[in-house]
Amino acid sequence: MVPLLELALDAHGGLTRWHQVKSIDLKLSIGGQLWRAKGLPQSLNVALHVEPSRKLVVVSPFDGEDSTGYFTPDRVWVENAAGTVVQKLTSPRGSFSGHDLMTPWSKTDAYQHPREQTDTHMFSQKE
């Protein structure tokens, strides 16, 4: 386990306690040099809902006030306010194949970045 992650988990009850967490809700402002280099808008204000046991991250709004992005290890999709899937990406990790630092991201690529970080650092821990 990454030492900083282990320290943070231990400070909040350990890995056993982490496995008891049902959900985490965050409000984020996303932007910066990476997003600028990828040709994406700056200062996006979103809400993130994470369900560690389901390996699910939900981002809202997603590219507009009436849409929501959903992220799992195997699939990324966007639903409009009516619940209709309007964008989808299967095999999300594979979508980055061949990318380099300057390869532009699609919006589904960009919004899966928080899911990728969550998946890597939160979901992969074993007792």
C-alpha positions as a printed Julia matrix, in Angstrom:
127×3 Matrix{Float64}:
   0.0    0.0     0.0
   1.17   3.55   -0.7
   2.64   4.94    2.59
   0.63   8.17    2.48
  -2.59   6.26    1.8
  -1.8    3.87    4.64
  -1.17   6.83    6.97
  -4.48   8.46    5.97
  -6.43   5.22    6.39
  -4.85   4.53    9.77
  -5.71   8.06   10.93
  -9.38   7.38   10.16
  -9.87   3.9    11.55
  -7.87   1.69    9.21
  -8.73  -0.46    6.22
 -11.48  -2.3     8.1
 -13.24   1.02    8.69
 -12.72   1.96    5.03
 -14.6   -1.16    3.96
 -17.57   0.04    6.04
 -17.86   3.31    4.1
 -21.02   3.31    2.0
 -20.49   6.57    0.1
 -18.51   9.8    -0.07
 -19.83  13.08   -1.48
 -17.5   15.87   -2.64
 -17.79  19.22   -4.39
 -14.86  19.97   -6.68
 -13.58  22.7    -8.94
 -11.69  20.98  -11.77
  -9.18  22.64  -14.08
  -5.52  23.52  -14.29
  -2.57  22.95  -16.59
  -3.4   19.33  -17.44
  -6.93  20.24  -18.53
  -5.61  23.23  -20.49
  -3.08  20.98  -22.27
  -5.86  18.53  -23.11
  -8.02  21.3   -24.61
 -10.7   21.17  -21.92
 -12.67  23.92  -20.18
 -11.34  25.4   -16.95
 -12.95  25.85  -13.53
 -15.7   23.27  -13.81
 -17.67  22.99  -10.59
 -19.02  19.49  -10.08
 -20.34  17.18   -7.39
 -18.73  13.76   -7.05
 -20.54  10.82   -5.42
 -18.36   7.76   -4.72
 -19.58   4.31   -3.71
 -16.42   2.3    -2.96
 -18.1   -1.09   -2.59
 -19.75  -0.72   -6.02
 -16.65   0.84   -7.62
 -18.89   3.65   -8.84
 -18.21   7.37   -9.26
 -21.0    9.75  -10.31
 -20.2   13.27  -11.6
 -22.84  15.96  -11.9
 -23.36  18.08  -13.76
 -21.59  16.39  -16.64
 -21.04  18.7   -19.6
 -24.21  20.63  -18.9
 -26.69  21.23  -16.14
 -29.0   18.39  -17.14
 -26.59  15.49  -17.48
 -24.78  13.09  -15.16
 -21.65  11.01  -15.77
 -21.27   7.48  -14.38
 -17.95   5.66  -14.08
 -17.17   2.04  -13.3
 -13.97   0.11  -14.09
 -15.6   -1.36  -17.23
 -17.82   1.41  -18.53
 -18.27   5.19  -18.64
 -21.61   6.66  -19.66
 -23.53   9.92  -19.59
 -27.27  10.22  -19.03
 -29.46  13.22  -19.75
 -32.13  14.42  -17.29
 -34.6   11.86  -18.68
 -32.18   9.0   -17.89
 -31.33   8.33  -21.54
 -27.72   7.33  -22.25
 -26.3   10.03  -24.56
 -22.6    9.07  -24.53
 -20.8    5.87  -23.58
 -17.33   4.45  -23.49
 -16.58   0.78  -22.95
 -13.12  -0.35  -21.85
 -12.25   3.09  -20.39
  -8.6    2.31  -19.66
  -8.1    1.17  -23.24
  -9.37   4.52  -24.53
  -6.04   6.05  -23.47
  -3.97   3.61  -25.54
  -1.55   5.52  -27.76
  -2.1    8.83  -25.95
   0.85  11.02  -25.05
   1.01  14.15  -22.91
  -0.38  16.39  -25.66
  -3.15  14.09  -26.95
  -6.48  15.89  -26.47
  -9.08  14.19  -24.3
 -12.73  13.72  -25.12
 -15.12  14.78  -22.38
 -15.67  11.15  -21.38
 -11.87  10.73  -21.16
 -11.6   13.85  -19.0
 -14.38  13.02  -16.63
 -13.18   9.48  -16.1
  -9.95  10.91  -14.66
 -11.49  11.32  -11.15
 -12.84   7.77  -11.43
  -9.43   6.48  -12.48
  -7.8    8.13   -9.47
 -10.49   6.82   -7.16
 -10.24   3.33   -8.65
  -6.46   3.25   -8.33
  -6.18   4.68   -4.83
  -9.4    3.7    -3.08
 -10.86   0.57   -4.6
  -7.75  -1.52   -5.02
  -6.83  -1.85   -1.34
  -6.92  -5.34    0.15
  -7.02  -6.38    3.79
